[in-house]
Amino acid sequence: MSSTTDKIKGLANEAVGNIKQGVGSVTGNEKLQAEGKAQELKGEAQKTVGDAKDGIKGAAQSAADAVKKI
């Protein structure tokens, strides 16, 4: 997956997780609240993976640029 895909999926999972938590809270459904929290955390992790991929790409490009200058 690309870094952008990871970030988009992460945002979507966070949003759905927050909605599940809210619905679970309003209805008193603790299981739905827990599922929502788990999905939110999954989304945060996906976004972090996307950010890490961007960082690696940036570092690789910087290294390539440095080699070209030699």
N, C-alpha and C positions, 0 to 999 in steps of 0.2 A: 504494500500500500504506500501511496505517496504521503508526504508530510501533510499536504492539504487535506487529503482524504481522512487521515487520522484525526486531524483537528475538527473537521466537519462532523464526523461520526461521534467524536468526543462531545462536542457541543450538543448534538442531538440526544445522546444518552443522558447528559446532565439535565437537559430540559425535561425529558420524559421522566427521569428519576425524581425531579422536583415536583412534577405534577402528581406522580404516584404518591409521594410523601404527603402532599397537600390533601389529596382525596382520602388517603388512609387516615389522616389526622381528623378530617371532618366526619368521616364515617366510623371512626373508632377502630379501624382495621389495622392492627399492629403488623400483620404479615405484609400488607401492601406498603406500609410505611418502611418496613425493613427492605423490601424489594426495591423500593424507590431509592433508598439510601445506597444500596449496593449498586444500582444502575448509575447513580450520580457519581460514585467513586470510580466506577468503570470508565465513565466519560472523562473524568479528570485524568485518569491514567492514559487514556487514548490521546488526549491533548498534549500531555507531557511527552509521549512518544513522538508526536508530530514535531514538537519543539526541539527535541533531541535530534531528530533527523535533519531539521533545518540547521542546527548547530554543526552537525557533522559535515553537511554540504558546504557550509561557509568556511569551515576549517580546511577542508580539502581544497577549496578554491583558493584560499589564501596561500596554502602550501604550493599549489601549482603556479600561482602568480610569482611567488618568491623564487621558485626554480627557474622560471623564464627570465628573471632579471640577472641570473648568474651567468 
